[in-house]
Amino acid sequence: MKTNRMIGRFGVDVDAGSFLGDTRIRLLEAIERCGSISQAAKEVPLSYKAAWDAVDAMNNLAEQPLVARAVGGRNGGGTLLTDYGRRVVSLYRAMEAEYQLALDRVTASLAGTEVADPQALRRLMRSVGVTTSARNQFIGPVTTLRAGEVTFEVGIRFDGHNEIVAQVSREGAEQMRLNIGRELHAWVNSSAVILLTDESVRLSARNQLWGEVVRIHEGPVAVDVVLALPTGRTVSAIITRESLTELDLREGARACALFKASSVMLCAFD
């Protein structure tokens, strides 16, 4: 009698959504081999933009950057795994192997019993993941909490330098049991981010994150601009081609990502 085997697809979520999976790990391993994200993307395979989007997401969600950009030098620069990134890849592969062993034991325990549908179990395990389409994802503790008549203003420190502010209803604050120190996940759509280059302009937007333009992906109508913050985190903005020209944006330029507190969606997972 043929025995069915469940082949596990191991992943790490960090609650806000997919953080590490097979494709992203293979991308990290290819970056380590090639020293170039364009070559690594071809090996996976992924588009150049999708590869950078994955790297940005991992760097933003991890405690430390997994991938670093090497500028200049004898080899003209490139993309490298950090020591932390190498440790994450090794840990992932070790956990993946243990995960597969656990699935093999589950399959063996199901053999000869009335529970003879391992595919049903696999579907159940896959259904517990949470994903989001928001490009900008931040994780950090609540550092400020101000109660208004209708809403709460919540400040979240997502690294050692930057803080973002969100606005939630009283009902939402009660449901998330907000308090100082509680870890929250903040999501901001790229389309809600406005870019500014004039440092003399004063705006009312609560969230103003200054950084350096590291990538520009031009489409027929819209343009995806990625800023690197001083701490290595990134912020993505979707702007028009006209705005790109008016702001005279180019790689290496200094710019500010602006978004309203009301554009930030907060989630708590415990």
Sequence and secondary structure as in RCSB ss.txt:
>XXXX:A:sequence
MKTNRMIGRFGVDVDAGSFLGDTRIRLLEAIERCGSISQAAKEVPLSYKAAWDAVDAMNNLAEQPLVARAVGGRN
GGGTLLTDYGRRVVSLYRAMEAEYQLALDRVTASLAGTEVADPQALRRLMRSVGVTTSARNQFIGPVTTLRAGEV
TFEVGIRFDGHNEIVAQVSREGAEQMRLNIGRELHAWVNSSAVILLTDESVRLSARNQLWGEVVRIHEGPVAVDV
VLALPTGRTVSAIITRESLTELDLREGARACALFKASSVMLCAFD
>XXXX:A:secstr
           B TTTS  B HHHHHHHHHHHHHS HHHHHHHTT  HHHHHHHHHHHHHHSSS SEEEE STTT
T EEEE HHHHHHHHHHHHHHHHHHHHHHHHHHHHTTSS   HHHHHHHHHTT      SEEEEEEEEEEEE SS
EEEEEEE SSS EEEEEEEHHHHHHTT  TT EEEEEE GGG EEE  TT     SEEEEEEEEEEEE SSEEEE
EEE TTS EEEEEEEHHHHHHHT  TT EEEEEE GGG EEE   
